[in-house]
Amino acid sequence: MGKIKQGILGGFSGKVGSVVGGSWKGISYMRGKAVSIKNPQTLRQMEQRTKFALALSVLQPIIAVIRVGFKRYAHRQSEFNAAMSYTVRHAILGTYPNYTLDFPNLLVSRGTLTGANNAAAAAVPGKIKLTWEDNTGIGEAQPTDKAIAVAINPTKGEAAYITEGAPRSAEAEQLAVSPFWAGDKVEVYLGFISEDGKEVATSAYCGFVTVV
């Protein structure tokens, strides 16, 4: 039974018929009673849940990067939700239940800052070396833009990353990885963030390397 708190024109709490009343931060509200779903396991729902689980598995280890790399798309949603939405729509291949991640189309950052030119990655003992060409002066690119370097290890469900690495003008960055990754194949990405932290570049896929 609902309880009227401030007279007939005031808010109420509890349930009256199909309407539920309550308050949040001192603001009264009413909402319709949730409709029970007779079959919560429709094909469409199972497809979405499977895609979300796959996207979550690759993005959760790099949540700190996502908070930086997707901040321009955090409108009425979190950076992580923006990255999840992009990944589900653009970086998953296959049909239910056999979905796989499309690593070349995965993004770890997304923005309008000029991206990396000729980005590449190679394995050196205990590290991943990323290289690129300094394209300062192209678009909004500045020599002081900082590298965002990411290596994702799908086998271990882990990642290594730097969110403010070497400047664009340096044309190289070395990313330390776990010694327990030796022999594992990792997917490597390179983005940039402006010196003031306000702008980010859409990440470039540098391919995969085998850790040594």
C-alpha positions in Angstrom: 0.0 0.0 0.0 1.3 3.5 -0.8 1.6 6.2 1.8 0.9 9.9 1.1 3.5 12.0 2.8 2.4 15.6 2.1 -1.4 15.5 1.5 -3.3 14.7 -1.6 -1.0 16.8 -3.8 2.2 15.6 -2.3 4.5 12.7 -3.2 3.9 9.2 -2.0 5.9 6.1 -1.3 5.1 2.5 -2.0 2.9 1.0 -4.7 -0.6 2.0 -5.8 -2.0 -0.2 -8.5 0.6 -0.2 -11.3 2.4 3.0 -10.1 5.3 3.0 -7.7 6.2 6.2 -5.7 9.3 7.2 -3.9 11.9 10.0 -3.6 15.5 10.4 -4.6 17.7 13.2 -3.1 14.5 14.9 -1.8 12.7 14.8 -5.1 9.5 12.8 -5.3 8.9 10.6 -8.3 6.5 8.1 -9.7 7.2 5.3 -12.2 5.3 2.4 -13.7 5.7 -1.0 -12.1 8.2 -3.1 -14.0 6.6 -5.6 -16.3 7.8 -9.1 -15.8 9.5 -10.7 -18.8 8.0 -14.1 -19.6 11.0 -15.2 -21.6 14.2 -13.5 -20.6 16.2 -15.9 -22.8 15.2 -14.8 -26.3 17.8 -15.2 -29.0 18.2 -11.4 -29.2 18.9 -11.1 -25.5 21.4 -14.0 -25.5 23.2 -12.5 -28.4 23.6 -9.1 -26.6 24.6 -10.7 -23.4 27.3 -12.8 -25.1 28.6 -9.7 -27.0 28.7 -7.7 -23.8 30.6 -10.4 -21.9 33.2 -10.5 -24.7 33.5 -6.7 -24.8 33.8 -6.6 -21.0 36.6 -9.2 -21.0 38.9 -7.1 -23.3 38.0 -3.6 -21.9 38.0 -4.3 -18.2 41.8 -4.7 -17.9 42.3 -1.3 -19.6 39.6 0.7 -17.8 42.2 3.3 -16.8 43.0 3.8 -20.5 39.3 3.9 -21.4 38.6 6.7 -18.9 41.2 8.8 -20.7 40.6 7.6 -24.3 36.8 7.8 -24.5 36.2 10.9 -22.4 35.0 12.9 -25.4 32.2 10.4 -25.9 31.0 10.3 -22.3 27.8 12.2 -22.9 25.0 11.0 -20.6 27.1 7.8 -20.1 30.4 6.8 -18.7 33.6 6.5 -20.7 33.5 2.8 -20.2 29.9 2.5 -21.4 30.9 4.5 -24.5 33.8 2.1 -25.2 31.5 -0.9 -24.6 29.0 0.4 -27.0 31.6 1.0 -29.7 33.2 -2.4 -29.2 29.9 -4.3 -29.4 28.9 -2.6 -32.6 32.3 -2.5 -34.4 34.8 -4.9 -33.0 33.0 -8.3 -32.6 32.7 -10.8 -35.4 30.7 -14.0 -35.9 27.3 -15.3 -35.1 25.8 -16.4 -31.8 27.2 -18.2 -29.9 30.6 -18.2 -31.8 31.6 -14.5 -31.4 35.3 -13.4 -31.6 36.9 -10.1 -31.0 38.0 -8.1 -34.1 41.2 -6.7 -32.7 42.1 -4.6 -35.8 38.8 -2.7 -35.3 39.1 -2.4 -31.5 39.7 1.1 -30.2 41.4 2.0 -26.9 41.0 5.7 -27.5 38.7 7.8 -29.8 38.9 11.5 -30.6 39.7 14.2 -33.1 43.4 14.7 -32.4 45.6 13.7 -35.3 46.5 10.0 -34.9 49.7 8.1 -35.3 51.4 7.8 -38.7 52.9 4.5 -39.7 52.5 3.0 -36.2 54.3 -0.3 -35.6 55.2 -2.6 -32.8 58.0 -5.1 -32.2 59.0 -7.4 -29.3 62.2 -6.8 -27.4 63.2 -8.7 -24.2 60.6 -7.9 -21.5 59.1 -5.0 -23.5 57.1 -4.0 -26.6 58.7 -1.3 -28.7 56.3 1.0 -30.5 57.4 3.3 -33.3 55.8 6.0 -35.4 56.6 8.9 -37.7 56.4 12.4 -36.2 53.5 14.0 -38.0 53.6 17.3 -36.1 51.8 20.0 -38.0 49.4 17.7 -39.6 45.9 18.7 -38.4 46.1 19.4 -34.7 49.2 17.3 -34.1 51.8 18.8 -31.7 55.3 17.6 -30.8 54.3 17.5 -27.2 51.3 15.1 -27.6 51.9 12.1 -25.3 51.7 8.5 -26.5 49.0 6.2 -25.2 50.5 2.7 -25.6 48.5 -0.5 -24.9 49.3 -4.2 -25.2 46.4 -6.6 -24.6 47.1 -10.2 -23.8 43.9 -12.2 -24.6 45.4 -15.4 -23.4 46.0 -14.1 -19.8 43.1 -11.7 -19.8 45.5 -8.9 -18.9 47.0 -5.7 -20.3 49.9 -3.4 -20.0 49.6 0.3 -20.8 51.0 3.8 -20.6 48.5 6.7 -20.7 51.1 9.5 -20.9 54.2 8.2 -22.6 56.8 9.6 -24.8 56.0 12.8 -26.9 55.0 12.5 -30.5 58.3 14.0 -31.5 60.2 11.1 -29.9 58.8 8.6 -32.5 59.2 5.7 -30.1 58.1 4.3 -26.8 58.9 1.1 -24.9 56.1 -0.6 -22.9 57.2 -3.0 -20.2 55.2 -6.2 -20.0 55.0 -9.1 -17.5 57.7 -11.7 -17.6 54.9 -14.3 -17.4 53.8 -13.2 -20.8 56.8 -14.7 -22.6 55.5 -16.7 -25.6 52.1 -15.1 -25.6 50.6 -13.2 -28.5 49.6 -9.7 -27.6 47.6 -7.0 -29.5 49.2 -3.6 -29.6 47.6 -0.1 -29.9 48.9 3.5 -30.1 47.0 6.7 -29.5 47.9 10.2 -28.4 46.7 12.7 -25.8 47.4 16.4 -25.9 49.8 17.9 -23.4 46.9 19.6 -21.6 44.9 16.4 -21.5 41.9 17.8 -23.4 42.2 16.1 -26.7 42.8 12.5 -27.7 43.5 10.7 -31.0 41.7 7.6 -32.3 44.0 4.7 -31.6 45.9 2.9 -34.3 46.2 -0.8 -34.4 49.9 -1.8 -34.5 49.3 -5.5 -35.1 50.2 -8.4 -32.8 53.6 -9.5 -31.5 54.8 -12.5 -29.6 56.4 -11.5 -26.3 60.0 -12.4 -25.7 
